[in-house]
Amino acid sequence: MTEPRHPAQDAMAGEAIHQKWVSAYRTADAQAFYERAFDRMVELLSPPPDAVILDAGCGSCAKSVLLAARGFKVVSTDYSPRALELAAQTVRTRGFDDRISLKQGDLLSLPFPDGAFRYALCWGVLMHVPEVARALSELARVLAPGGRLVVSEGNMRSLQSVAIRALKRVLGRDRGNVVRTAAGLEATEATADGTLLTRQTDIGWLVAEADRLGLRLEHRVPGQFSELYVLAPWMPLKRLIHGFNDLWFRHVRRPGPAFGNILVFEKRP
C-alpha cells in the first residue's frame, strides 16, 4: 500500500521551484562561492580518485557537477522527475555523462542497499523534508561504516535569522505560518505545485539526532554567512554580500553566526 504524500512533496516534485532555485543560486557570484566550498569539502573528506559519491536530493545537479569536475563519480538521486529532467540537461551540457548517473529515489526510502556508499552529500535538502529524522536515518543506512556524510543546512541561530526575527517582531510582522519544532523553525508557503516547507535548522538537534543514528560529527564549518543577496534589489549590494560571505568563509571560519552550515559526519564502525 502506497503511503500518502505530504503536501510539501508536491511542491518539490514540480518544476517551478527547481527553476526558481536555479535562477536564484546559479549565478556567477554564487557559483564562485560553491567552488571554494567544494574545494574545502574535498579537503576535509580526502576521498580517493574516482571515489563514488551519492548526491541525495540532487535537484538540477549543480552540486553533482561540482563533484564530477573534481574527478569523482556521482550517483545523483531526486524524488522529482521534473528535477531529474533539469539534471539530465545539466549533465549533458557540462559533458559529465560518464561521471554522473541519475536515479529517481525518495529520500525517505532510498533505492540502495545498506552501506552502499562511502561518501554521501545532502546539500540544502533536509530543510525541505517534513520527516527530516526519517530522511537522516535513510542517509545513515546507505552509508558504509567509516563512511562520511556531508550535510548543508540553514542555521536558525545565525545572526541573519535572529536579526530578521527580531525585526519582524518590532514591525509586528510575525508570520503565523512559522512553527517551532524540535528540528528547527519551519515555515510554509503556497506555490503553484503545492505547499513548500522550508526549515531553519536547530543545528544542535541535527547533531544529536545524527549521533543517535551512529553518525559522529567530524567537522562543522560555515557556508555562506548570509543568503540575503537573493533579496537584494541592487547588484552592488548583492556583490557586497557575496564579498562578505567570501571573507567569512576564508578567514573568520566560525559556523555559529553563519546562516549556512556545512557538517561532516562519520558513520561509526
C-alpha positions, 0 to 999 in steps of 0.5 A: 500500500502506497503511503500518502504524500505530504503536501510539501512533496508536491511542491518539490516534485514540480518544476517551478521551484527547481527553476526558481532555485536555479535562477536564484543560486546559479549565478556567477557570484554564487557559483564562485562561492560553491567552488571554494566550498567544494574545494574545502569539502574535498579537503576535509573528506580526502576521498580517493580518485574516482571515489563514488559519491551519492548526491541525495536530493540532487535537484538540477545537479549543480552540486553533482557537477561540482563533484564530477569536475573534481574527478569523482563519480556521482550517483545523483538521486531526486524524488522529482522527475521534473528535477531529474529532467533539469539534471539530465540537461545539466549533465549533458551540457557540462559533458559529465555523462560518464561521471554522473548517473541519475536515479529517481529515489525518495529520500525517505526510502532510498533505492540502495542497499545498506552501506552502499556508499562511502561518501554521501552529500545532502546539500540544502535538502533536509530543510525541505523534508517534513520527516527530516529524522526519517530522511537522516536515518535513510542517509545513515543506512546507505552509508558504509561504516567509516563512511562520511556524510556531508550535510548543508543546512540553514542555521536558525541561530545565525545572526541573519535569522535572529536579526530578521526575527527580531525585526519582524517582531518590532514591525509586528510582522510575525508570520503565523505560518512559522512553527517551532519544532524540535528540528528547527523553525519551519515555515510554509508557503503556497506555490503553484505545485503545492505547499513548500516547507522550508526549515531553519535548522536547530543545528544542535538537534541535527547533531544529536539526532545524527549521533543517535543514528551512529553518525559522529560529527567530524567537522562543522564549518560555515557556508555562506554567512548570509543568503540575503543577496537573493533579496537584494534589489541592487547588484552592488549590494548583492556583490557586497554580500557575496564579498562578505560571505567570501571573507567569512568563509576564508578567514573568520571560519566560525559556523555559529553566526553563519546562516549556512552550515556545512557538517561532516559526519562519520558513520561509526564502525 
